[in-house]
Amino acid sequence: MKALKNHTLIYDNECPMCNIYSKGFIQSGMLDEKGREAFTEISVKTKELVDFNRAKNEIALVDYNTNKVIYGLDSLLLIIGNSFPLLEKIAGTQPLYWFFKKLYSFVSYNRKQIIPSSKDHTEESCVPDFNLKYRLAYIAFVVIFSAYILSLFSAKLNIGLSHNFGRELAVCLGQLLWQTLFLRMYLKDKIWDYLGNMMTVSLIGTLLLIPALLTNFTGVFYFIYFGAVVLIMLLEHMRRCKILKLSYWPTFSWILFRMTALMLIILLSI
């Protein structure tokens, strides 16, 4: 690999994803040993060059040769392109550049809902601005993906349920509407952070169901498996509520809807 010399990547050290890929650049030799700097530990020299507000939304790369800073996807393409010029050239062509830029923003603006941190509530934290468009896009993605996987998994329970995407989509949307109406006044300005985290809990559960789709066991096995997944989701929901400094009410409401929806589905299938 060809190291990008005299450049420093300002990464969110409280974001596991940012920590992993920035460390990967160092270990692979794409950046030198001092090629990254934690956002919360930024030096005075770097602080004078970086737009702090923008760096919270788009990772910053400081070029000390020119004292200029580039942000977001462009910073990553510069690092990768220094070692793989062809990849940078391909990714920089339209419409690929447009797609990757949107994907970068999609992940960046939702990264604290994908992997939250207990330190996200301090003034020094690298927390991105709230972007309604990308939050709604994340919620829509999880709802549709979860509904599709659940429609496949439900047929394996052997309780008379067939593949029905519409039914599972209604359940996912119902959960979202239920929590919003039940908790809107209680959560106030935290409602969007909570909904984003709740969607990630659903996404985790959905991903855990996928391996079971590749097996062929009895309905009892899939009931037990589903119960284990729901338990994992419950514990993760409680953990995230604790990080958000919320009481037991969101978890209570979440469980109530899950139980009500499951009983209704079973009753309607008999």
Solvent accessible surface area in square Angstrom, and as a share of the most:
residue,aa,sasa,rsa
1,M,137,0.61
2,K,131,0.55
3,A,27,0.21
4,L,17,0.08
5,K,131,0.56
6,N,72,0.37
7,H,15,0.07
8,T,12,0.07
9,L,0,0.00
10,I,3,0.01
11,Y,20,0.08
12,D,4,0.02
13,N,46,0.24
14,E,29,0.13
15,C,1,0.00
16,P,55,0.35
17,M,56,0.25
18,C,12,0.07
19,N,55,0.28
20,I,126,0.64
21,Y,70,0.27
22,S,0,0.00
23,K,95,0.40
24,G,30,0.29
25,F,21,0.09
26,I,23,0.12
27,Q,134,0.59
28,S,46,0.30
29,G,27,0.25
30,M,15,0.07
31,L,2,0.01
32,D,42,0.22
33,E,146,0.65
34,K,175,0.74
35,G,0,0.00
36,R,65,0.24
37,E,34,0.15
38,A,9,0.07
39,F,6,0.03
40,T,49,0.29
41,E,125,0.56
42,I,26,0.13
43,S,49,0.32
44,V,115,0.66
45,K,127,0.54
46,T,1,0.00
47,K,111,0.47
48,E,137,0.61
49,L,55,0.27
50,V,13,0.07
51,D,71,0.37
52,F,61,0.26
53,N,109,0.56
54,R,111,0.40
55,A,4,0.03
56,K,44,0.19
57,N,18,0.09
58,E,38,0.17
59,I,13,0.07
60,A,0,0.00
61,L,1,0.01
62,V,0,0.00
63,D,29,0.15
64,Y,42,0.16
65,N,99,0.51
66,T,80,0.46
67,N,87,0.45
68,K,141,0.60
69,V,28,0.16
70,I,60,0.31
71,Y,19,0.07
72,G,0,0.00
73,L,16,0.08
74,D,58,0.30
75,S,0,0.00
76,L,29,0.14
77,L,20,0.10
78,L,60,0.30
79,I,0,0.00
80,I,52,0.26
81,G,5,0.05
82,N,35,0.18
83,S,24,0.15
84,F,78,0.33
85,P,90,0.57
86,L,122,0.61
87,L,96,0.48
88,E,59,0.27
89,K,146,0.62
90,I,81,0.41
91,A,14,0.11
92,G,40,0.39
93,T,67,0.39
94,Q,128,0.57
95,P,100,0.63
96,L,70,0.35
97,Y,47,0.18
98,W,144,0.50
99,F,105,0.44
100,F,73,0.30
101,K,79,0.33
102,K,75,0.32
103,L,80,0.40
104,Y,37,0.14
105,S,22,0.14
106,F,41,0.17
107,V,53,0.31
108,S,9,0.06
109,Y,38,0.15
110,N,0,0.00
111,R,12,0.05
112,K,10,0.04
113,Q,9,0.04
114,I,37,0.19
115,I,55,0.28
116,P,13,0.08
117,S,19,0.12
118,S,76,0.49
119,K,122,0.52
120,D,19,0.10
121,H,92,0.41
122,T,76,0.44
123,E,163,0.73
124,E,112,0.50
125,S,3,0.02
126,C,3,0.02
127,V,51,0.29
128,P,15,0.09
129,D,82,0.42
130,F,105,0.44
131,N,40,0.21
132,L,86,0.43
133,K,124,0.53
134,Y,22,0.09
135,R,8,0.03
136,L,85,0.43
137,A,41,0.32
138,Y,4,0.01
139,I,9,0.05
140,A,48,0.37
141,F,98,0.41
142,V,0,0.00
143,V,7,0.04
144,I,96,0.49
145,F,54,0.22
146,S,3,0.02
147,A,0,0.00
148,Y,113,0.43
149,I,10,0.05
150,L,30,0.15
151,S,4,0.03
152,L,52,0.26
153,F,2,0.01
154,S,8,0.05
155,A,31,0.24
156,K,48,0.20
157,L,14,0.07
158,N,109,0.56
159,I,46,0.23
160,G,68,0.66
161,L,25,0.12
162,S,73,0.47
163,H,118,0.53
164,N,62,0.32
165,F,82,0.34
166,G,45,0.43
167,R,51,0.19
168,E,9,0.04
169,L,48,0.24
170,A,63,0.49
171,V,33,0.19
172,C,17,0.10
173,L,86,0.43
174,G,22,0.21
175,Q,5,0.02
176,L,31,0.15
177,L,109,0.54
178,W,82,0.29
179,Q,0,0.00
180,T,34,0.20
181,L,117,0.58
182,F,94,0.39
183,L,1,0.00
184,R,127,0.46
185,M,136,0.61
186,Y,96,0.36
187,L,6,0.03
188,K,142,0.60
189,D,131,0.68
190,K,61,0.26
191,I,19,0.10
192,W,81,0.28
193,D,52,0.27
194,Y,3,0.01
195,L,7,0.03
196,G,0,0.00
197,N,3,0.02
198,M,1,0.00
199,M,6,0.03
200,T,4,0.03
201,V,1,0.00
202,S,13,0.08
203,L,29,0.14
204,I,49,0.25
205,G,2,0.02
206,T,4,0.02
207,L,92,0.46
208,L,62,0.31
209,L,3,0.02
210,I,56,0.28
211,P,72,0.45
212,A,3,0.02
213,L,37,0.19
214,L,153,0.76
215,T,45,0.26
216,N,140,0.72
217,F,116,0.48
218,T,92,0.54
219,G,10,0.10
220,V,103,0.59
221,F,75,0.31
222,Y,3,0.01
223,F,75,0.31
224,I,119,0.61
225,Y,58,0.22
226,F,40,0.17
227,G,39,0.37
228,A,50,0.39
229,V,6,0.03
230,V,39,0.22
231,L,97,0.48
232,I,82,0.42
233,M,11,0.05
234,L,39,0.19
235,L,102,0.51
236,E,27,0.12
237,H,2,0.01
238,M,98,0.44
239,R,110,0.40
240,R,10,0.04
241,C,6,0.04
242,K,163,0.69
243,I,25,0.13
244,L,11,0.06
245,K,143,0.61
246,L,26,0.13
247,S,48,0.31
248,Y,147,0.56
249,W,104,0.37
250,P,0,0.00
251,T,13,0.07
252,F,100,0.42
253,S,0,0.00
254,W,2,0.01
255,I,56,0.29
256,L,71,0.35
257,F,23,0.10
258,R,58,0.21
259,M,108,0.48
260,T,46,0.27
261,A,13,0.10
262,L,70,0.35
263,M,110,0.49
264,L,97,0.48
265,I,26,0.13
266,I,54,0.28
267,L,116,0.58
268,L,152,0.76
269,S,29,0.19
270,I,166,0.84
